[in-house]
Amino acid sequence: MEYLYGFASAISRDLVCGVIGQLSYPCCFNSFVQDLAKEEGNLAATRDSVQDRVTRAKKQTRKTAEVVDKWLKEASISMDNVDQLLQMAKTENNSCLGHCPNWIWRYRVGRKLAKKKRDLKLCIEE
């Protein structure tokens, strides 16, 4: 019988943790927007730094690695995607006469914001 209680408690713990994780998307929506804006700033600074190095290398007639050029293109595309996502997030999509937030919309956009934030962190680490 103790095994059954242990099994049930493990399953209930996992379910509760999963639900709390999913509820964080609509509840912490504004936090996700701010975090993504900060990561976009970090990516812009990193991209500008790399671009300056590439420009200096080209002035010295050095050839840059294809990986660096590819990363710069991906960073620019990511910045454009983040701008579009932040613009979409800032258009407050409300229901109930503009007073109650649309929780389904916040959940979907919050998940996109969180995923994009993880992608930007990986891009910066590269």
ChimeraX attribute file (.defattr): number of C-alpha atoms within 10 A of each C-alpha:
attribute: neighborCount
match mode: 1-to-1
recipient: residues
	/A:1	6
	/A:2	7
	/A:3	8
	/A:4	9
	/A:5	10
	/A:6	11
	/A:7	12
	/A:8	12
	/A:9	12
	/A:10	11
	/A:11	12
	/A:12	12
	/A:13	12
	/A:14	12
	/A:15	12
	/A:16	11
	/A:17	12
	/A:18	11
	/A:19	11
	/A:20	11
	/A:21	10
	/A:22	14
	/A:23	14
	/A:24	15
	/A:25	23
	/A:26	20
	/A:27	14
	/A:28	13
	/A:29	20
	/A:30	15
	/A:31	15
	/A:32	25
	/A:33	20
	/A:34	13
	/A:35	15
	/A:36	24
	/A:37	17
	/A:38	13
	/A:39	19
	/A:40	23
	/A:41	13
	/A:42	15
	/A:43	21
	/A:44	16
	/A:45	13
	/A:46	17
	/A:47	19
	/A:48	13
	/A:49	12
	/A:50	16
	/A:51	15
	/A:52	12
	/A:53	13
	/A:54	19
	/A:55	14
	/A:56	12
	/A:57	13
	/A:58	12
	/A:59	10
	/A:60	9
	/A:61	9
	/A:62	11
	/A:63	10
	/A:64	13
	/A:65	9
	/A:66	9
	/A:67	9
	/A:68	14
	/A:69	14
	/A:70	11
	/A:71	16
	/A:72	18
	/A:73	13
	/A:74	13
	/A:75	20
	/A:76	15
	/A:77	12
	/A:78	18
	/A:79	18
	/A:80	13
	/A:81	13
	/A:82	21
	/A:83	15
	/A:84	12
	/A:85	17
	/A:86	18
	/A:87	12
	/A:88	12
	/A:89	20
	/A:90	11
	/A:91	8
	/A:92	13
	/A:93	14
	/A:94	14
	/A:95	11
	/A:96	8
	/A:97	7
	/A:98	10
	/A:99	8
	/A:100	10
	/A:101	15
	/A:102	15
	/A:103	18
	/A:104	11
	/A:105	14
	/A:106	21
	/A:107	19
	/A:108	12
	/A:109	21
	/A:110	26
	/A:111	17
	/A:112	16
	/A:113	25
	/A:114	18
	/A:115	13
	/A:116	20
	/A:117	21
	/A:118	12
	/A:119	14
	/A:120	21
	/A:121	15
	/A:122	10
	/A:123	15
	/A:124	17
	/A:125	9
	/A:126	8
